[in-house]
Amino acid sequence: MSNETSATTTRRGQAPRGERIADWADGRLGIYSLAKSNMRKIFPDHWSFMLGEVALYSFIIIILTGVYLTLFFHPSMAEVTYHGSYVPMQGIRMTQAFESTLNISFDVRGGLLIRQIHHWAALVFLAAMMVHMMRVFFTGAFRKPREVNWLFGFLLFVLGMFTGFTGYSLPDDLLSGTGVRFIEGVILAMPLVGSYLQFFIFGGEFPGHDIIPRFFTVHVLLLPGIMLGLLVAHLILVFYHKHTQFPGAGKTNNNVVGMPLLPVYMAKAGGFFFLVFGVIAAIAAIASINPVWAIGPYRPDQVSTGAQPDWYMGFAEGLVRVMPGWEWNFWGHTVNFGVLIPILIFPLVLVAIAVYPFVESWVRGDKREHHILDRPRNVPTRTGFGVAWLIAYFVMLIGGGNDLWATHFHLSINSITWFVRIAFFVGPVLGFIATKRICLGLQRRDKDKVLHGRESGIIKRLPHGEFIEVHEPLDQEQLHLLTQHEQPEPLELGPEVDENGVRRKIPRSQKLRAKLSESYYGEDSVIAKPTVEEYKEITSGHGHH
């Protein structure tokens, strides 16, 4: 009896099996201490922060649907004769890649839906990445200590573009084959090394027999693996640096105002993931995309009408389409500038986007950490650059689809091409000037609201007959929002001669830095904030209604 009691006591004194397993894992992996320090981390709440979450959840959807599609896709360029369930294609010779794509679409349960979810999720991923990067750019969230995280996000976007290209090339249909042929022409336009690269990539003369298997390996293994590593590093840095936040009451560079990761933020994030998944699935179920059965298998002697890449390649496509067909022939070689110049401009634009945070930091000479976001109106030059880039992008997007614009709107394709050529140089300049003036106008309005209050809409008649509108003073939170931003002084080169009357030798880099600093923070780019003295003088009753 005593033995039974002892055994029962021992069993009751032991922790549950799940707890013992957790203790065993924590003793070897340190999970509990890691979770304890991070699961209560505070995240600020703002709708624009969900743009990054849309990109993250779209990437997860891409991985899940991609694994399913990989089980049924055959990345082979071996030719077969189709005898599947899609009657209009029966008896047509095609590659096994195209045949397996038809089988996924018509014979695999849920295959067509998964294919379309995969494609739509890729488009949403890149769109969300682009808008997310624009939010980061316009608000200055890339400043120290987040320059490296900007590079990670930039690389994710660029790799996503190439992953998308290799993905829609895999079915080996007439549309994707035309795109691959386009890329082959771009490679051949590279002087000296073009023909060698073409043979290396395609394994011989186009189209060869290796490009689809190679694209498959790159698409499902190499690029997603790199992107997954960059994504994990990106999220780790977000945790490490803490999240940026918009200016407001109680928000400083030294704190974060928001909700804890567990349970509030995780619950909202989980619900938002299923919302994104549901919206993408609904779009995929309603809107058909990439119907390869209507296009047919790729044949080198044919070109599909209205051949367009996905939107994220529109900029590069537009550059090539609107560039004049200039060629130089010398020493028995032809250099095609009609393709060479665009393929040089495209990476230069990408490099400019990547290094911008470092350029702005150099111009400003500011080594401090920044965790409070800028209002775009308070940095007119940066905002103008962002708008100018967007205009250039969308102008070239029109150029990349000039044939469709011509057929749908009954316009001359030559007129559209010349419009794009002119607008590519004129549009960004006009956009920069207009954006800067709008930002300065908004700064003036903010200053007026601080000094005179907001318009109440109440009209009052004074004893001497004058009608005035009553202005209501702003509360302290609004006053803080409109006046909390910094206004750095532009860098100065100093006197041209030193104390001994000797002319100073100023490096060209310093002169350039001073000019750029003047364009960012000079009188033409800043409306001075109201001073405390001005505010007290007006609000004391002198001229204040």
VEXDREN-2710 file (C-alpha; in Angstrom, 1 decimal):
% VEXDREN-2710
k/r/px/py/pz
1/MET/0.0/0.0/0.0
2/SER/2.8/2.3/0.9
3/ASN/4.6/1.5/-2.4
4/GLU/1.5/2.4/-4.4
5/THR/1.2/5.7/-2.5
6/SER/4.8/6.5/-3.2
7/ALA/4.4/5.7/-6.9
8/THR/1.3/7.9/-7.1
9/THR/3.1/10.8/-5.4
10/THR/6.0/10.5/-7.8
11/ARG/3.7/10.5/-10.8
12/ARG/1.9/13.6/-9.5
13/GLY/5.1/15.4/-8.7
14/GLN/6.4/15.0/-12.3
15/ALA/5.7/17.7/-14.9
16/PRO/3.5/16.8/-17.9
17/ARG/5.2/15.1/-20.7
18/GLY/4.9/18.1/-23.1
19/GLU/6.5/20.4/-20.5
20/ARG/9.4/17.9/-20.0
21/ILE/10.0/17.8/-23.8
22/ALA/9.9/21.6/-23.9
23/ASP/12.4/21.8/-21.0
24/TRP/14.7/19.3/-22.8
25/ALA/14.6/21.4/-26.0
26/ASP/15.2/24.6/-24.1
27/GLY/18.2/23.2/-22.4
28/ARG/19.8/22.5/-25.7
29/LEU/18.5/25.2/-28.0
30/GLY/17.7/28.1/-25.7
31/ILE/14.2/28.6/-27.2
32/TYR/12.5/29.8/-24.0
33/SER/15.0/32.7/-23.3
34/LEU/14.9/33.7/-27.0
35/ALA/11.1/33.7/-27.1
36/LYS/10.8/35.5/-23.8
37/SER/13.0/38.4/-25.0
38/ASN/11.3/38.7/-28.4
39/MET/7.7/37.6/-28.2
40/ARG/6.6/40.7/-26.4
41/LYS/8.4/43.0/-28.8
42/ILE/6.4/46.1/-29.6
43/PHE/5.3/46.8/-33.2
44/PRO/3.7/50.1/-34.3
45/ASP/0.3/50.1/-36.0
46/HIS/-0.2/51.8/-39.4
47/TRP/-1.9/50.7/-42.5
48/SER/1.1/51.3/-44.7
49/PHE/3.1/48.7/-42.7
50/MET/0.8/46.0/-44.1
51/LEU/2.4/46.5/-47.6
52/GLY/5.4/44.5/-46.4
53/GLU/3.2/41.9/-44.9
54/VAL/1.3/41.5/-48.2
55/ALA/4.7/40.8/-49.9
56/LEU/5.7/38.3/-47.2
57/TYR/2.4/36.4/-47.4
58/SER/2.4/36.4/-51.2
59/PHE/5.9/34.8/-51.1
60/ILE/4.7/32.1/-48.7
61/ILE/1.8/31.4/-51.1
62/ILE/4.2/31.2/-54.0
63/ILE/6.3/28.6/-52.1
64/LEU/3.3/26.5/-51.1
65/THR/1.8/26.4/-54.6
66/GLY/5.2/26.0/-56.3
67/VAL/5.9/22.9/-54.3
68/TYR/2.6/21.4/-55.5
69/LEU/3.2/22.3/-59.1
70/THR/6.7/20.8/-59.0
71/LEU/5.3/17.4/-58.3
72/PHE/3.6/17.3/-61.7
73/PHE/5.8/19.4/-64.0
74/HIS/8.4/17.8/-66.3
75/PRO/11.1/20.2/-67.2
76/SER/12.1/18.5/-70.4
77/MET/12.4/19.8/-74.0
78/ALA/12.1/16.4/-75.5
79/GLU/9.4/16.4/-78.2
80/VAL/6.2/14.4/-77.9
81/THR/2.9/14.2/-79.6
82/TYR/0.0/15.4/-77.4
83/HIS/-2.9/12.9/-76.8
84/GLY/-4.3/14.4/-73.6
85/SER/-7.8/15.5/-72.6
86/TYR/-7.6/18.9/-74.3
87/VAL/-9.0/18.0/-77.7
88/PRO/-7.9/21.1/-79.8
89/MET/-4.3/20.3/-79.0
90/GLN/-4.4/16.5/-79.8
91/GLY/-1.9/15.4/-82.4
92/ILE/0.3/18.5/-82.1
93/ARG/4.0/18.1/-81.4
94/MET/5.3/19.9/-78.3
95/THR/7.8/19.6/-75.6
96/GLN/7.2/17.6/-72.4
97/ALA/7.3/20.9/-70.5
98/PHE/4.3/22.2/-72.5
99/GLU/2.5/18.8/-72.3
100/SER/2.9/18.6/-68.5
101/THR/1.6/22.2/-68.2
102/LEU/-1.6/21.1/-70.1
103/ASN/-1.9/18.1/-67.9
104/ILE/-1.6/20.2/-64.8
105/SER/-4.3/22.5/-66.2
106/PHE/-6.8/19.9/-67.3
107/ASP/-6.0/16.6/-65.6
108/VAL/-4.6/17.3/-62.2
109/ARG/-7.2/17.9/-59.5
110/GLY/-7.0/21.6/-58.7
111/GLY/-4.1/22.0/-61.0
112/LEU/-5.4/25.0/-63.0
113/LEU/-6.4/26.9/-59.9
114/ILE/-3.0/26.3/-58.2
115/ARG/-1.3/27.4/-61.4
116/GLN/-3.2/30.6/-61.5
117/ILE/-2.8/31.2/-57.7
118/HIS/0.9/30.8/-58.2
119/HIS/1.1/33.3/-61.1
120/TRP/-1.2/35.9/-59.5
121/ALA/0.7/35.6/-56.2
122/ALA/4.0/36.3/-58.0
123/LEU/2.4/39.5/-59.5
124/VAL/1.1/40.6/-56.2
125/PHE/4.4/39.8/-54.5
126/LEU/6.3/42.1/-56.8
127/ALA/3.6/44.8/-56.8
128/ALA/3.6/44.8/-53.0
129/MET/7.4/44.8/-52.9
130/MET/7.5/47.9/-55.2
131/VAL/4.9/49.8/-53.2
132/HIS/6.5/48.8/-49.9
133/MET/9.9/50.1/-51.2
134/MET/8.2/53.3/-52.2
135/ARG/6.8/53.7/-48.8
136/VAL/10.2/53.2/-47.3
137/PHE/11.8/55.6/-49.7
138/PHE/9.3/58.5/-49.3
139/THR/9.3/58.3/-45.5
140/GLY/13.1/57.9/-45.2
141/ALA/12.9/54.5/-43.4
142/PHE/16.1/53.5/-45.2
143/ARG/18.3/55.9/-43.1
144/LYS/20.8/54.6/-40.5
145/PRO/20.8/51.9/-39.2
146/ARG/18.6/50.4/-42.0
147/GLU/20.7/50.9/-45.1
148/VAL/21.7/47.2/-45.3
149/ASN/18.0/46.2/-44.9
150/TRP/17.2/48.5/-47.8
151/LEU/19.8/46.5/-49.9
152/PHE/18.2/43.2/-48.8
153/GLY/14.8/44.5/-49.9
154/PHE/16.1/45.8/-53.1
155/LEU/17.8/42.4/-53.9
156/LEU/14.6/40.6/-53.1
157/PHE/12.8/42.7/-55.6
158/VAL/15.4/42.2/-58.3
159/LEU/15.6/38.5/-57.7
160/GLY/11.8/38.3/-57.7
161/MET/11.9/39.9/-61.2
162/PHE/14.2/37.2/-62.6
163/THR/12.4/34.4/-60.7
164/GLY/9.2/35.5/-62.3
165/PHE/10.8/35.6/-65.7
166/THR/12.2/32.1/-65.4
167/GLY/8.8/30.9/-64.0
168/TYR/6.7/32.1/-66.9
169/SER/9.3/30.7/-69.3
170/LEU/8.9/27.1/-68.0
171/PRO/5.7/26.1/-69.9
172/ASP/7.5/26.6/-73.2
173/ASP/4.5/28.1/-74.8
174/LEU/4.7/30.5/-77.7
175/LEU/4.5/33.6/-75.5
176/SER/7.2/32.6/-73.1
177/GLY/9.4/31.3/-75.9
178/THR/9.2/34.7/-77.6
179/GLY/10.3/36.2/-74.3
180/VAL/13.3/33.8/-74.1
181/ARG/14.2/34.7/-77.7
182/PHE/14.1/38.3/-76.7
183/ILE/16.6/37.6/-73.9
184/GLU/18.8/35.7/-76.3
185/GLY/18.9/38.8/-78.5
186/VAL/19.8/40.9/-75.5
187/ILE/22.7/38.5/-74.6
188/LEU/24.0/38.5/-78.2
189/ALA/24.0/42.3/-78.2
190/MET/26.8/42.3/-75.6
191/PRO/30.1/43.1/-77.4
192/LEU/32.8/40.4/-77.3
193/VAL/31.2/38.1/-74.8
194/GLY/27.6/37.9/-76.1
195/SER/28.0/34.8/-78.3
196/TYR/30.0/32.9/-75.7
197/LEU/27.3/33.7/-73.0
198/GLN/24.6/32.6/-75.4
199/PHE/26.3/29.2/-76.0
200/PHE/26.9/28.8/-72.3
201/ILE/23.3/29.6/-71.2
202/PHE/21.5/27.8/-74.0
203/GLY/23.9/24.9/-74.5
204/GLY/24.2/25.6/-78.2
205/GLU/22.2/27.4/-80.9
206/PHE/18.8/28.7/-79.8
207/PRO/16.6/27.2/-78.6
208/GLY/18.7/24.1/-77.8
209/HIS/17.6/21.4/-75.4
210/ASP/18.8/22.7/-72.1
211/ILE/17.2/26.0/-71.4
212/ILE/14.0/24.7/-69.8
213/PRO/15.8/22.3/-67.4
214/ARG/18.2/25.0/-66.5
215/PHE/15.5/27.6/-65.9
216/PHE/13.6/25.0/-63.8
217/THR/16.7/24.5/-61.5
218/VAL/17.2/28.2/-61.2
219/HIS/13.5/28.9/-60.6
220/VAL/12.7/26.2/-58.0
221/LEU/16.0/25.9/-56.2
222/LEU/18.6/28.6/-56.7
223/LEU/16.7/31.9/-56.7
224/PRO/14.0/30.9/-54.1
225/GLY/16.8/29.7/-51.8
226/ILE/18.6/33.0/-52.0
227/MET/15.4/34.9/-51.6
228/LEU/14.4/32.9/-48.6
229/GLY/17.8/33.7/-47.0
230/LEU/17.5/37.4/-47.8
231/LEU/13.9/37.4/-46.4
232/VAL/15.0/35.8/-43.1
233/ALA/17.9/38.3/-42.8
234/HIS/15.5/41.2/-43.6
235/LEU/13.1/40.1/-40.8
236/ILE/15.9/39.6/-38.4
237/LEU/17.1/43.1/-39.0
238/VAL/13.6/44.4/-38.5
239/PHE/13.5/42.8/-35.1
240/TYR/17.0/43.9/-34.2
241/HIS/16.7/47.5/-35.2
242/LYS/13.1/47.8/-34.0
243/HIS/10.4/49.0/-36.3
244/THR/10.2/52.6/-37.5
245/GLN/7.1/54.7/-36.6
246/PHE/5.3/57.8/-37.9
247/PRO/5.6/60.9/-35.7
248/GLY/3.0/61.4/-33.1
249/ALA/2.3/61.9/-29.4
250/GLY/4.7/60.1/-27.2
251/LYS/6.8/58.7/-30.1
252/THR/10.5/59.3/-30.0
253/ASN/13.7/57.9/-31.4
254/ASN/14.2/55.9/-28.2
255/ASN/10.8/54.1/-27.9
256/VAL/8.2/52.2/-30.0
257/VAL/4.5/52.9/-29.4
258/GLY/2.3/50.0/-30.5
259/MET/1.2/46.5/-29.7
260/PRO/3.2/43.4/-28.5
261/LEU/4.0/40.7/-31.0
262/LEU/2.2/38.1/-28.9
263/PRO/-0.8/37.8/-28.7
264/VAL/-2.1/40.9/-30.4
265/TYR/0.1/41.4/-33.5
266/MET/0.4/37.7/-34.3
267/ALA/-3.4/37.3/-34.1
268/LYS/-3.9/40.2/-36.5
269/ALA/-1.0/39.0/-38.8
270/GLY/-2.5/35.5/-38.9
271/GLY/-5.9/36.8/-39.9
272/PHE/-4.3/39.1/-42.5
273/PHE/-2.4/36.1/-44.1
274/PHE/-5.6/34.2/-44.7
275/LEU/-7.3/37.4/-46.0
276/VAL/-4.4/37.9/-48.5
277/PHE/-4.6/34.2/-49.4
278/GLY/-8.3/34.4/-49.9
279/VAL/-8.2/37.5/-52.1
280/ILE/-5.5/36.0/-54.3
281/ALA/-7.4/32.7/-54.6
282/ALA/-10.6/34.6/-55.5
283/ILE/-8.7/36.5/-58.2
284/ALA/-7.2/33.3/-59.5
285/ALA/-10.6/31.6/-59.7
286/ILE/-12.2/34.5/-61.5
287/ALA/-9.5/36.0/-63.8
288/SER/-7.7/33.7/-66.1
289/ILE/-4.0/34.3/-66.6
290/ASN/-1.5/32.7/-68.9
291/PRO/-3.9/30.4/-70.8
292/VAL/-1.1/28.4/-72.6
293/TRP/-3.7/26.2/-74.4
294/ALA/-4.9/29.3/-76.3
295/ILE/-1.4/30.3/-77.3
296/GLY/0.1/26.9/-78.3
297/PRO/3.6/25.4/-78.0
298/TYR/6.7/27.4/-78.9
299/ARG/8.0/27.3/-82.4
300/PRO/11.0/29.3/-83.5
301/ASP/9.3/30.3/-86.8
302/GLN/6.3/31.9/-85.1
303/VAL/5.7/34.9/-82.9
304/SER/2.6/35.3/-80.8
305/THR/0.6/38.5/-81.3
306/GLY/0.5/41.0/-78.4
307/ALA/3.5/39.4/-76.8
308/GLN/4.0/41.2/-73.5
309/PRO/6.1/40.3/-70.4
310/ASP/4.6/40.6/-66.9
311/TRP/4.4/44.2/-65.8
312/TYR/7.6/44.2/-63.7
313/MET/9.6/43.7/-66.9
314/GLY/7.8/46.5/-68.7
315/PHE/10.5/49.0/-68.0
316/ALA/13.3/47.0/-69.6
317/GLU/11.0/46.0/-72.5
318/GLY/10.1/49.6/-73.1
319/LEU/13.7/50.7/-73.2
320/VAL/14.5/48.3/-76.0
321/ARG/11.3/49.0/-77.9
322/VAL/11.6/52.8/-78.1
323/MET/15.4/52.9/-78.6
324/PRO/16.3/53.7/-82.2
325/GLY/18.0/50.9/-84.1
326/TRP/21.5/52.4/-84.2
327/GLU/24.4/50.1/-85.3
328/TRP/28.1/50.5/-85.8
329/ASN/30.0/48.2/-88.1
330/PHE/33.8/48.1/-87.8
331/TRP/36.5/45.4/-88.1
332/GLY/33.9/43.0/-89.3
333/HIS/31.8/43.3/-86.2
334/THR/28.4/44.9/-85.6
335/VAL/27.6/46.7/-82.3
336/ASN/23.8/47.0/-81.9
337/PHE/23.3/50.1/-79.8
338/GLY/19.5/49.7/-80.1
339/VAL/19.8/46.9/-77.6
340/LEU/23.2/47.6/-75.9
341/ILE/22.3/51.0/-74.6
342/PRO/19.0/49.9/-72.9
343/ILE/20.7/46.9/-71.2
344/LEU/23.2/49.3/-69.8
345/ILE/20.6/51.9/-68.7
346/PHE/18.5/49.2/-66.9
347/PRO/21.2/48.0/-64.4
348/LEU/22.4/51.6/-63.9
349/VAL/18.8/52.6/-62.8
350/LEU/18.8/49.6/-60.4
351/VAL/22.2/50.5/-59.0
352/ALA/21.0/54.1/-58.4
353/ILE/18.0/52.9/-56.4
354/ALA/20.3/50.5/-54.4
355/VAL/22.9/53.2/-53.4
356/TYR/20.5/56.1/-52.8
357/PRO/20.5/55.7/-49.0
358/PHE/24.2/56.0/-48.9
359/VAL/24.2/59.1/-51.2
360/GLU/21.7/60.9/-49.1
361/SER/23.6/60.1/-45.9
362/TRP/26.8/61.4/-47.5
363/VAL/25.0/64.6/-48.7
364/ARG/23.5/65.2/-45.2
365/GLY/26.6/64.2/-43.2
366/ASP/24.3/62.8/-40.5
367/LYS/25.6/59.8/-38.6
368/ARG/22.7/59.5/-36.1
369/GLU/20.2/56.7/-36.0
370/HIS/16.7/57.6/-37.2
371/HIS/13.6/55.7/-36.0
372/ILE/11.0/58.4/-36.6
373/LEU/9.7/58.5/-40.2
374/ASP/9.7/61.7/-42.3
375/ARG/6.5/63.2/-43.8
376/PRO/7.2/63.3/-47.5
377/ARG/6.3/66.9/-47.8
378/ASN/9.1/67.9/-45.4
379/VAL/11.8/66.4/-47.7
380/PRO/10.7/67.9/-51.1
381/THR/13.9/66.9/-53.1
382/ARG/13.7/63.2/-52.1
383/THR/10.0/63.1/-52.7
384/GLY/10.6/64.7/-56.1
385/PHE/13.2/62.1/-57.0
386/GLY/10.8/59.3/-56.1
387/VAL/8.0/60.8/-58.2
388/ALA/10.4/61.3/-61.1
389/TRP/11.4/57.7/-61.0
390/LEU/7.8/56.5/-60.9
391/ILE/7.0/58.6/-63.9
392/ALA/10.0/57.3/-65.9
393/TYR/8.9/53.7/-64.9
394/PHE/5.3/54.1/-66.1
395/VAL/6.3/55.9/-69.3
396/MET/8.5/53.0/-70.2
397/LEU/5.7/50.6/-69.2
398/ILE/3.7/52.3/-72.0
399/GLY/6.6/51.9/-74.3
400/GLY/6.8/48.2/-73.4
401/GLY/3.2/47.8/-74.5
402/ASN/3.2/50.2/-77.5
403/ASP/1.6/47.7/-79.8
404/LEU/-1.3/47.1/-77.5
405/TRP/-1.8/50.8/-76.9
406/ALA/-1.9/51.2/-80.7
407/THR/-4.4/48.5/-81.4
408/HIS/-6.7/49.2/-78.4
409/PHE/-6.9/53.0/-78.8
410/HIS/-6.5/53.1/-82.6
411/LEU/-3.3/55.1/-82.4
412/SER/-0.1/55.1/-84.5
413/ILE/2.6/52.9/-83.0
414/ASN/5.2/55.4/-84.3
415/SER/3.4/58.3/-82.5
416/ILE/3.3/56.3/-79.2
417/THR/7.0/55.4/-79.6
418/TRP/8.0/59.1/-80.1
419/PHE/5.8/60.1/-77.2
420/VAL/7.6/57.7/-74.9
421/ARG/11.0/58.8/-76.2
422/ILE/10.2/62.5/-75.4
423/ALA/8.2/61.8/-72.2
424/PHE/11.1/59.7/-70.8
425/PHE/13.3/62.8/-70.6
426/VAL/10.7/65.5/-70.1
427/GLY/8.2/63.7/-67.8
428/PRO/10.5/63.0/-64.8
429/VAL/11.8/66.6/-64.9
430/LEU/8.3/68.1/-64.9
431/GLY/7.2/65.6/-62.2
432/PHE/10.2/66.6/-60.0
433/ILE/9.5/70.3/-60.3
434/ALA/5.7/69.9/-59.7
435/THR/6.2/67.5/-56.8
436/LYS/8.7/69.9/-55.1
437/ARG/6.3/72.8/-55.5
438/ILE/3.4/70.8/-54.1
439/CYS/5.5/69.8/-51.1
440/LEU/6.5/73.4/-50.4
441/GLY/2.9/74.4/-50.7
442/LEU/1.9/71.8/-48.1
443/GLN/4.7/73.0/-45.8
444/ARG/3.3/76.6/-46.1
445/ARG/-0.2/75.3/-45.3
446/ASP/1.2/73.5/-42.2
447/LYS/2.9/76.6/-41.1
448/ASP/-0.3/78.6/-41.5
449/LYS/-2.3/76.1/-39.5
450/VAL/0.2/76.2/-36.7
451/LEU/0.1/80.0/-36.5
452/HIS/-3.5/80.7/-37.2
453/GLY/-5.3/77.4/-36.4
454/ARG/-7.6/75.4/-38.7
455/GLU/-10.5/76.8/-40.6
456/SER/-13.7/76.1/-38.7
457/GLY/-16.2/77.1/-41.4
458/ILE/-17.9/79.6/-39.1
459/ILE/-18.3/83.1/-40.5
460/LYS/-18.4/85.9/-37.9
461/ARG/-19.3/89.6/-38.5
462/LEU/-17.4/92.1/-36.5
463/PRO/-19.0/95.3/-35.0
464/HIS/-17.6/97.5/-37.8
465/GLY/-19.1/95.2/-40.5
466/GLU/-16.1/93.1/-41.5
467/PHE/-16.8/89.4/-42.0
468/ILE/-14.1/86.9/-40.9
469/GLU/-13.8/83.1/-40.6
470/VAL/-13.2/81.9/-37.1
471/HIS/-10.0/79.8/-36.8
472/GLU/-9.8/77.1/-34.1
473/PRO/-6.4/76.6/-32.5
474/LEU/-4.8/73.2/-32.9
475/ASP/-4.3/70.8/-30.0
476/GLN/-0.9/69.9/-28.7
477/GLU/-0.7/66.6/-30.6
478/GLN/-1.4/68.3/-34.0
479/LEU/1.1/71.1/-33.2
480/HIS/3.7/68.5/-32.4
481/LEU/3.0/66.6/-35.6
482/LEU/3.4/69.7/-37.8
483/THR/6.5/71.0/-36.1
484/GLN/8.5/67.9/-34.9
485/HIS/10.5/67.5/-38.1
486/GLU/14.1/68.6/-38.4
487/GLN/15.4/71.2/-40.9
488/PRO/19.1/70.7/-41.3
489/GLU/21.3/73.5/-42.5
490/PRO/22.9/73.0/-45.9
491/LEU/26.6/72.3/-45.8
492/GLU/29.0/75.2/-46.5
493/LEU/32.4/75.1/-48.0
494/GLY/33.7/77.9/-45.9
495/PRO/35.9/80.8/-47.0
496/GLU/37.8/80.5/-50.3
497/VAL/41.0/81.7/-48.6
498/ASP/42.6/80.7/-45.3
499/GLU/43.7/82.9/-42.4
500/ASN/47.0/83.5/-44.3
501/GLY/45.3/84.7/-47.4
502/VAL/46.2/81.6/-49.4
503/ARG/43.5/80.2/-51.6
504/ARG/42.1/76.9/-50.3
505/LYS/42.1/73.9/-52.5
506/ILE/38.6/72.4/-52.2
507/PRO/38.1/68.9/-53.6
508/ARG/35.5/68.5/-56.3
509/SER/33.7/65.9/-54.2
510/GLN/33.2/68.5/-51.5
511/LYS/31.9/71.1/-54.0
512/LEU/29.5/68.5/-55.4
513/ARG/28.4/67.6/-51.8
514/ALA/27.7/71.3/-51.0
515/LYS/25.6/71.8/-54.1
516/LEU/23.6/68.6/-53.4
517/SER/23.2/69.7/-49.8
518/GLU/21.9/73.1/-51.0
519/SER/19.4/71.4/-53.3
520/TYR/18.1/69.3/-50.4
521/TYR/18.1/71.7/-47.5
522/GLY/18.5/75.2/-49.0
523/GLU/16.0/78.0/-49.0
524/ASP/14.3/76.7/-52.2
525/SER/13.6/73.4/-50.6
526/VAL/12.4/74.3/-47.1
527/ILE/9.7/76.5/-45.6
528/ALA/11.0/77.6/-42.2
529/LYS/9.0/76.2/-39.3
530/PRO/7.2/78.8/-37.1
531/THR/9.2/79.8/-34.1
532/VAL/7.8/79.8/-30.6
533/GLU/8.0/83.6/-30.6
534/GLU/5.8/83.8/-33.7
535/TYR/3.3/81.4/-32.3
536/LYS/3.1/83.3/-29.0
537/GLU/2.7/86.6/-30.7
538/ILE/-0.1/85.5/-32.9
539/THR/-2.0/83.4/-30.4
540/SER/-1.8/86.1/-27.8
541/GLY/-4.5/88.0/-29.7
542/HIS/-2.5/90.2/-32.0
543/GLY/-4.1/89.6/-35.4
544/HIS/-5.5/86.2/-34.4
545/HIS/-9.2/85.5/-35.0
END
